[in-house]
Amino acid sequence: MKLRRLTDAQINAIADKAWAKASNHLDVAHAVYAAVLEHHGRTSATGRKLPSHLRERADAVLALIAKRHGLTVEAVVNHARSKDAVPLAEAAWCLRQTGMSFPEVALAIERRNHTTAMTACRKVEARFAAAPLLRWELIGVVREVIGERAEAAIG
């Protein structure tokens, strides 16, 4: 397969469009880089898709976690860009408990790398020591999504 290169004019157009939404140079650089990768069919968070049954499960978990924290689903997914990424980490942990692999969890929470999901799950596990009831609250989310078989799987 022969790849067509982006011209300077096309890259400038992508950068100009990014400036309309961005607040700094780093955001513009990220937008251009993501557009180039997507153009060439390289790995990007938007290029890969979860199977529909897993997407439905992920949407349900994200909706319940968003409701639990008084946020929108978009805010939960984008909230991880800040230092307090608790809602997204909780969603990742819940998705993992439903039987999803780390790469599938990463796709579900719109992250490129599965290690992001691994780190999020570790952070939630560490919070269980300080807040033992948190585990049961999150198991309740998992039960609501996949039903009573969650008790046997998590148990």
BANUVO-212496 format. One record per residue (C-alpha): residue number from 1; residue in three letters; x, y, z. Coordinates in steps of 0.2 Angstrom, whole numbers, plus 5000, padded with zeros to 4 digits. Example, Ala and Ser with C-alpha at 12.3 -4.5 7.8 and 13.67 -1.06 7.14 Angstrom:
<r i="1" aa="Ala" xx="5062" yy="4978" zz="5039"/>
<r i="2" aa="Ser" xx="5068" yy="4995" zz="5036"/>
end
This chain:
<r i="1" aa="Met" xx="5000" yy="5000" zz="5000"/>
<r i="2" aa="Lys" xx="5007" yy="5017" zz="4995"/>
<r i="3" aa="Leu" xx="5004" yy="5031" zz="5006"/>
<r i="4" aa="Arg" xx="5001" yy="5048" zz="5000"/>
<r i="5" aa="Arg" xx="5011" yy="5062" zz="5009"/>
<r i="6" aa="Leu" xx="5002" yy="5077" zz="5016"/>
<r i="7" aa="Thr" xx="5007" yy="5093" zz="5008"/>
<r i="8" aa="Asp" xx="5013" yy="5108" zz="5017"/>
<r i="9" aa="Ala" xx="4997" yy="5117" zz="5013"/>
<r i="10" aa="Gln" xx="4986" yy="5103" zz="5020"/>
<r i="11" aa="Ile" xx="4997" yy="5103" zz="5036"/>
<r i="12" aa="Asn" xx="4995" yy="5122" zz="5038"/>
<r i="13" aa="Ala" xx="4976" yy="5120" zz="5035"/>
<r i="14" aa="Ile" xx="4975" yy="5107" zz="5049"/>
<r i="15" aa="Ala" xx="4985" yy="5119" zz="5061"/>
<r i="16" aa="Asp" xx="4974" yy="5134" zz="5056"/>
<r i="17" aa="Lys" xx="4959" yy="5124" zz="5061"/>
<r i="18" aa="Ala" xx="4967" yy="5118" zz="5077"/>
<r i="19" aa="Trp" xx="4971" yy="5136" zz="5082"/>
<r i="20" aa="Ala" xx="4952" yy="5140" zz="5082"/>
<r i="21" aa="Lys" xx="4950" yy="5128" zz="5096"/>
<r i="22" aa="Ala" xx="4967" yy="5128" zz="5105"/>
<r i="23" aa="Ser" xx="4973" yy="5139" zz="5119"/>
<r i="24" aa="Asn" xx="4992" yy="5135" zz="5116"/>
<r i="25" aa="His" xx="5005" yy="5129" zz="5104"/>
<r i="26" aa="Leu" xx="5005" yy="5111" zz="5112"/>
<r i="27" aa="Asp" xx="4987" yy="5109" zz="5108"/>
<r i="28" aa="Val" xx="4990" yy="5114" zz="5090"/>
<r i="29" aa="Ala" xx="5005" yy="5102" zz="5089"/>
<r i="30" aa="His" xx="4995" yy="5088" zz="5096"/>
<r i="31" aa="Ala" xx="4981" yy="5091" zz="5084"/>
<r i="32" aa="Val" xx="4993" yy="5091" zz="5069"/>
<r i="33" aa="Tyr" xx="5002" yy="5075" zz="5075"/>
<r i="34" aa="Ala" xx="4985" yy="5066" zz="5077"/>
<r i="35" aa="Ala" xx="4979" yy="5072" zz="5060"/>
<r i="36" aa="Val" xx="4995" yy="5066" zz="5052"/>
<r i="37" aa="Leu" xx="4994" yy="5049" zz="5061"/>
<r i="38" aa="Glu" xx="4976" yy="5047" zz="5057"/>
<r i="39" aa="His" xx="4979" yy="5051" zz="5038"/>
<r i="40" aa="His" xx="4992" yy="5038" zz="5037"/>
<r i="41" aa="Gly" xx="4982" yy="5025" zz="5046"/>
<r i="42" aa="Arg" xx="4993" yy="5023" zz="5061"/>
<r i="43" aa="Thr" xx="4987" yy="5019" zz="5078"/>
<r i="44" aa="Ser" xx="4975" yy="5033" zz="5085"/>
<r i="45" aa="Ala" xx="4962" yy="5032" zz="5098"/>
<r i="46" aa="Thr" xx="4949" yy="5036" zz="5085"/>
<r i="47" aa="Gly" xx="4955" yy="5023" zz="5072"/>
<r i="48" aa="Arg" xx="4951" yy="5008" zz="5082"/>
<r i="49" aa="Lys" xx="4934" yy="5002" zz="5087"/>
<r i="50" aa="Leu" xx="4927" yy="4992" zz="5101"/>
<r i="51" aa="Pro" xx="4915" yy="4978" zz="5096"/>
<r i="52" aa="Ser" xx="4897" yy="4984" zz="5099"/>
<r i="53" aa="His" xx="4893" yy="4973" zz="5114"/>
<r i="54" aa="Leu" xx="4908" yy="4980" zz="5123"/>
<r i="55" aa="Arg" xx="4904" yy="4998" zz="5117"/>
<r i="56" aa="Glu" xx="4887" yy="4996" zz="5125"/>
<r i="57" aa="Arg" xx="4895" yy="4989" zz="5141"/>
<r i="58" aa="Ala" xx="4908" yy="5004" zz="5142"/>
<r i="59" aa="Asp" xx="4894" yy="5017" zz="5138"/>
<r i="60" aa="Ala" xx="4884" yy="5010" zz="5153"/>
<r i="61" aa="Val" xx="4898" yy="5010" zz="5165"/>
<r i="62" aa="Leu" xx="4904" yy="5027" zz="5160"/>
<r i="63" aa="Ala" xx="4886" yy="5034" zz="5162"/>
<r i="64" aa="Leu" xx="4884" yy="5026" zz="5179"/>
<r i="65" aa="Ile" xx="4901" yy="5033" zz="5185"/>
<r i="66" aa="Ala" xx="4897" yy="5050" zz="5178"/>
<r i="67" aa="Lys" xx="4880" yy="5050" zz="5187"/>
<r i="68" aa="Arg" xx="4889" yy="5044" zz="5203"/>
<r i="69" aa="His" xx="4901" yy="5060" zz="5202"/>
<r i="70" aa="Gly" xx="4888" yy="5072" zz="5195"/>
<r i="71" aa="Leu" xx="4897" yy="5074" zz="5179"/>
<r i="72" aa="Thr" xx="4893" yy="5071" zz="5161"/>
<r i="73" aa="Val" xx="4901" yy="5056" zz="5152"/>
<r i="74" aa="Glu" xx="4912" yy="5068" zz="5141"/>
<r i="75" aa="Ala" xx="4918" yy="5076" zz="5157"/>
<r i="76" aa="Val" xx="4923" yy="5059" zz="5164"/>
<r i="77" aa="Val" xx="4933" yy="5054" zz="5149"/>
<r i="78" aa="Asn" xx="4941" yy="5072" zz="5147"/>
<r i="79" aa="His" xx="4943" yy="5074" zz="5166"/>
<r i="80" aa="Ala" xx="4958" yy="5063" zz="5166"/>
<r i="81" aa="Arg" xx="4968" yy="5077" zz="5158"/>
<r i="82" aa="Ser" xx="4968" yy="5085" zz="5176"/>
<r i="83" aa="Lys" xx="4977" yy="5079" zz="5191"/>
<r i="84" aa="Asp" xx="4961" yy="5072" zz="5199"/>
<r i="85" aa="Ala" xx="4956" yy="5058" zz="5187"/>
<r i="86" aa="Val" xx="4946" yy="5048" zz="5200"/>
<r i="87" aa="Pro" xx="4930" yy="5046" zz="5190"/>
<r i="88" aa="Leu" xx="4940" yy="5039" zz="5174"/>
<r i="89" aa="Ala" xx="4950" yy="5028" zz="5185"/>
<r i="90" aa="Glu" xx="4935" yy="5021" zz="5193"/>
<r i="91" aa="Ala" xx="4927" yy="5018" zz="5176"/>
<r i="92" aa="Ala" xx="4943" yy="5009" zz="5170"/>
<r i="93" aa="Trp" xx="4942" yy="4998" zz="5186"/>
<r i="94" aa="Cys" xx="4924" yy="4994" zz="5183"/>
<r i="95" aa="Leu" xx="4926" yy="4990" zz="5165"/>
<r i="96" aa="Arg" xx="4941" yy="4978" zz="5169"/>
<r i="97" aa="Gln" xx="4929" yy="4969" zz="5182"/>
<r i="98" aa="Thr" xx="4917" yy="4966" zz="5168"/>
<r i="99" aa="Gly" xx="4930" yy="4955" zz="5159"/>
<r i="100" aa="Met" xx="4937" yy="4967" zz="5147"/>
<r i="101" aa="Ser" xx="4956" yy="4967" zz="5143"/>
<r i="102" aa="Phe" xx="4967" yy="4982" zz="5147"/>
<r i="103" aa="Pro" xx="4968" yy="4986" zz="5128"/>
<r i="104" aa="Glu" xx="4949" yy="4985" zz="5127"/>
<r i="105" aa="Val" xx="4947" yy="4996" zz="5143"/>
<r i="106" aa="Ala" xx="4959" yy="5009" zz="5135"/>
<r i="107" aa="Leu" xx="4949" yy="5010" zz="5120"/>
<r i="108" aa="Ala" xx="4933" yy="5012" zz="5130"/>
<r i="109" aa="Ile" xx="4940" yy="5026" zz="5140"/>
<r i="110" aa="Glu" xx="4947" yy="5034" zz="5124"/>
<r i="111" aa="Arg" xx="4965" yy="5031" zz="5128"/>
<r i="112" aa="Arg" xx="4978" yy="5025" zz="5116"/>
<r i="113" aa="Asn" xx="4989" yy="5015" zz="5127"/>
<r i="114" aa="His" xx="4983" yy="5000" zz="5138"/>
<r i="115" aa="Thr" xx="4996" yy="5005" zz="5151"/>
<r i="116" aa="Thr" xx="4985" yy="5020" zz="5155"/>
<r i="117" aa="Ala" xx="4971" yy="5008" zz="5160"/>
<r i="118" aa="Met" xx="4983" yy="4998" zz="5170"/>
<r i="119" aa="Thr" xx="4988" yy="5013" zz="5180"/>
<r i="120" aa="Ala" xx="4971" yy="5019" zz="5183"/>
<r i="121" aa="Cys" xx="4966" yy="5001" zz="5190"/>
<r i="122" aa="Arg" xx="4981" yy="5001" zz="5201"/>
<r i="123" aa="Lys" xx="4976" yy="5018" zz="5208"/>
<r i="124" aa="Val" xx="4958" yy="5013" zz="5212"/>
<r i="125" aa="Glu" xx="4965" yy="4997" zz="5220"/>
<r i="126" aa="Ala" xx="4976" yy="5008" zz="5231"/>
<r i="127" aa="Arg" xx="4961" yy="5019" zz="5236"/>
<r i="128" aa="Phe" xx="4952" yy="5003" zz="5243"/>
<r i="129" aa="Ala" xx="4964" yy="5002" zz="5257"/>
<r i="130" aa="Ala" xx="4959" yy="5020" zz="5263"/>
<r i="131" aa="Ala" xx="4941" yy="5018" zz="5258"/>
<r i="132" aa="Pro" xx="4935" yy="5000" zz="5260"/>
<r i="133" aa="Leu" xx="4917" yy="5004" zz="5256"/>
<r i="134" aa="Leu" xx="4922" yy="5011" zz="5239"/>
<r i="135" aa="Arg" xx="4925" yy="4993" zz="5232"/>
<r i="136" aa="Trp" xx="4907" yy="4989" zz="5236"/>
<r i="137" aa="Glu" xx="4901" yy="5004" zz="5228"/>
<r i="138" aa="Leu" xx="4910" yy="5000" zz="5212"/>
<r i="139" aa="Ile" xx="4905" yy="4982" zz="5213"/>
<r i="140" aa="Gly" xx="4887" yy="4989" zz="5213"/>
<r i="141" aa="Val" xx="4891" yy="4998" zz="5197"/>
<r i="142" aa="Val" xx="4898" yy="4982" zz="5189"/>
<r i="143" aa="Arg" xx="4883" yy="4972" zz="5195"/>
<r i="144" aa="Glu" xx="4871" yy="4985" zz="5187"/>
<r i="145" aa="Val" xx="4880" yy="4983" zz="5171"/>
<r i="146" aa="Ile" xx="4882" yy="4964" zz="5169"/>
<r i="147" aa="Gly" xx="4870" yy="4958" zz="5182"/>
<r i="148" aa="Glu" xx="4872" yy="4946" zz="5196"/>
<r i="149" aa="Arg" xx="4886" yy="4936" zz="5188"/>
<r i="150" aa="Ala" xx="4897" yy="4950" zz="5193"/>
<r i="151" aa="Glu" xx="4897" yy="4944" zz="5211"/>
<r i="152" aa="Ala" xx="4904" yy="4927" zz="5206"/>
<r i="153" aa="Ala" xx="4917" yy="4935" zz="5195"/>
<r i="154" aa="Ile" xx="4923" yy="4948" zz="5207"/>
<r i="155" aa="Gly" xx="4920" yy="4939" zz="5223"/>
end
